Amino acid sequence: MGLIPVPDGHVAAVVTTLEMRERPRARPMPPSQLRLVRWNAPDPAKYRALFTRVGGPWLWYSRLAMDDARLIALTHRPETQVQVATDRAGVEIGLLELTHTAPDQCMIDYFGLVPELTGAGHGRWMMAMAMALAWRPEVTCVRVNTCTLDHPSALNFYRAQGFEAVGRAVETFADPRLIGVLDEALAPQVPLLKRR
């Protein structure tokens, strides 16, 4: 056992893959004043703005580092749904993106709300909506990844929804705050270690 050094200017996270292999039992829809709206062929700039608002505090960056062509290729494909949670005024405050990677498989690519809504019960509502969209009749497995950079309650939240951890990996990447993808003020809980 030993420590593995992380290069200067990089971040490391332990990624946990979770699966649900049985459709969840029907239960009452958790209350929420939010609404889920499908974004068909989302505009890259609008998508990135919401992605940053929802994921910036957790160092979500992959979609921000893509050029428009790559982002459009991923978010406009027929097997992917981009759903946006909106408040009563129609302001976008959450992102749910899922892809039916095969007829019997679904991946929850992104799931999150703006930080100020965390812990208010809206996540349970949004997950109920995600399950309704993910579990098509032929689906036998729904997957999601979370990592140690996500909200501290993320792993337990997914487990409470019926997901089981099935794998773990370590991911390292250039700190997006240092390469100009995210503002340096984001994610203060993750030390910003500049190159020496």
C-alpha positions in Angstrom: 0.0 0.0 0.0 1.3 3.4 -0.8 0.5 6.9 -2.1 0.6 7.6 -5.8 1.7 11.1 -6.5 -0.5 13.4 -8.6 1.3 15.6 -11.0 1.5 19.3 -10.2 -1.5 21.1 -11.7 -3.6 18.0 -11.7 -6.5 16.7 -9.6 -7.3 13.1 -8.7 -10.6 11.5 -7.9 -11.9 8.0 -7.0 -14.8 7.3 -9.4 -17.4 4.8 -8.3 -19.6 3.1 -10.9 -23.1 2.1 -9.7 -25.8 0.0 -11.3 -29.4 -0.7 -10.9 -30.4 -4.0 -12.4 -34.1 -4.1 -11.5 -36.7 -1.5 -12.2 -37.5 0.3 -8.9 -40.9 -0.5 -7.4 -43.5 2.2 -7.9 -43.7 4.7 -5.1 -45.3 8.1 -4.7 -43.6 10.9 -6.7 -41.6 13.1 -4.3 -43.1 16.6 -4.1 -41.3 19.4 -6.0 -42.3 22.7 -7.6 -39.8 22.1 -10.3 -40.5 21.0 -13.8 -38.5 18.8 -16.2 -38.2 20.2 -19.8 -36.5 18.3 -22.6 -33.8 20.3 -24.5 -33.9 18.9 -28.1 -30.7 19.8 -29.9 -29.4 22.1 -27.1 -27.5 25.2 -28.1 -23.8 24.6 -27.0 -23.5 28.0 -25.2 -26.7 27.6 -23.3 -25.8 24.0 -22.4 -22.3 25.0 -21.2 -23.8 27.8 -19.1 -26.1 25.4 -17.2 -23.4 22.7 -17.0 -21.1 25.2 -15.3 -23.8 26.5 -12.9 -24.7 22.9 -11.9 -21.3 21.2 -12.0 -18.7 23.9 -11.6 -18.6 23.6 -7.8 -17.7 19.9 -8.3 -15.2 20.5 -11.1 -17.3 19.1 -13.9 -15.4 20.2 -16.9 -15.4 17.6 -19.7 -18.2 19.2 -21.7 -16.7 22.6 -21.2 -13.4 21.6 -22.8 -15.0 20.2 -26.0 -15.4 22.2 -29.1 -19.0 22.8 -30.4 -18.9 20.0 -33.0 -18.0 17.4 -30.4 -20.5 18.7 -27.8 -23.3 18.7 -30.5 -22.3 15.2 -31.6 -22.9 14.0 -28.0 -25.9 16.0 -27.0 -27.8 15.9 -30.3 -27.6 12.1 -30.9 -30.9 10.3 -30.8 -30.0 8.0 -28.0 -29.3 10.9 -25.6 -31.8 13.0 -23.7 -30.9 16.3 -22.2 -33.5 17.2 -19.6 -33.5 20.5 -17.7 -35.1 21.1 -14.3 -36.7 24.6 -14.2 -38.2 26.6 -11.4 -41.7 28.3 -11.5 -40.2 31.2 -13.4 -38.7 28.9 -16.0 -35.1 29.4 -14.8 -32.9 26.4 -15.5 -31.6 25.1 -12.2 -30.8 21.4 -12.9 -29.4 19.0 -15.5 -30.4 15.4 -16.2 -28.7 13.8 -19.2 -29.0 10.2 -20.0 -28.1 8.0 -22.9 -29.5 4.6 -23.9 -26.2 3.2 -24.9 -27.8 0.0 -26.1 -31.5 -1.1 -26.2 -31.1 -2.8 -22.7 -28.7 -0.3 -21.2 -29.0 3.3 -19.9 -26.3 5.6 -18.5 -27.1 8.6 -16.5 -24.4 10.9 -17.9 -25.1 13.9 -15.7 -27.4 14.5 -12.8 -27.4 17.6 -10.6 -29.0 20.7 -9.3 -27.5 24.2 -8.7 -25.8 24.1 -5.2 -28.3 26.3 -3.5 -31.1 23.6 -4.1 -29.0 20.7 -2.7 -30.6 19.0 0.3 -34.1 20.4 -0.3 -35.6 17.1 -1.6 -35.6 18.1 -5.2 -32.9 15.5 -6.0 -35.4 12.7 -5.1 -38.0 14.2 -7.4 -35.4 14.5 -10.2 -34.2 10.9 -9.7 -37.8 9.7 -9.9 -38.1 11.5 -13.2 -34.8 10.0 -14.3 -36.0 6.5 -13.5 -39.2 7.0 -15.5 -37.1 8.1 -18.5 -34.3 5.5 -18.1 -36.4 2.3 -17.5 -37.8 1.7 -21.0 -39.5 -1.7 -21.2 -36.4 -3.4 -22.7 -33.9 -1.9 -20.2 -32.2 -4.3 -17.8 -29.5 -2.0 -16.3 -29.1 1.6 -15.5 -25.7 3.0 -14.6 -24.3 6.1 -13.0 -20.8 7.3 -12.0 -20.0 9.5 -9.1 -16.6 10.6 -7.7 -14.9 11.9 -4.6 -15.1 15.4 -6.1 -18.9 15.4 -6.3 -21.2 16.5 -3.5 -20.2 14.6 -0.3 -23.7 13.1 -0.2 -23.8 11.9 -3.8 -22.7 8.3 -3.3 -25.1 7.8 -0.4 -27.9 9.5 -2.4 -27.5 7.0 -5.3 -27.3 4.1 -3.0 -30.5 5.2 -1.2 -32.2 5.3 -4.6 -31.4 1.6 -5.2 -28.1 1.8 -7.0 -25.3 -0.6 -6.0 -21.6 0.1 -6.3 -20.0 -2.3 -8.8 -16.6 -0.7 -9.6 -14.0 1.8 -8.7 -11.2 3.6 -10.6 -8.9 6.5 -10.0 -9.1 9.4 -12.5 -6.5 12.1 -12.8 -6.8 15.2 -15.0 -5.4 18.7 -15.4 -7.1 21.0 -12.9 -9.7 22.8 -15.0 -9.3 25.9 -13.0 -5.6 26.1 -14.0 -6.2 25.5 -17.7 -8.8 28.2 -18.1 -11.9 26.0 -18.3 -13.3 26.9 -14.9 -12.9 30.0 -12.7 -10.2 29.6 -10.0 -12.8 30.6 -7.4 -14.9 27.4 -8.0 -14.6 24.3 -5.8 -12.7 25.9 -2.9 -13.0 22.5 -1.1 -10.5 21.1 -3.6 -7.1 22.7 -3.0 -5.8 24.6 -6.0 -2.2 23.4 -6.4 -0.4 25.4 -9.0 2.7 24.1 -10.7 5.9 24.9 -8.9 
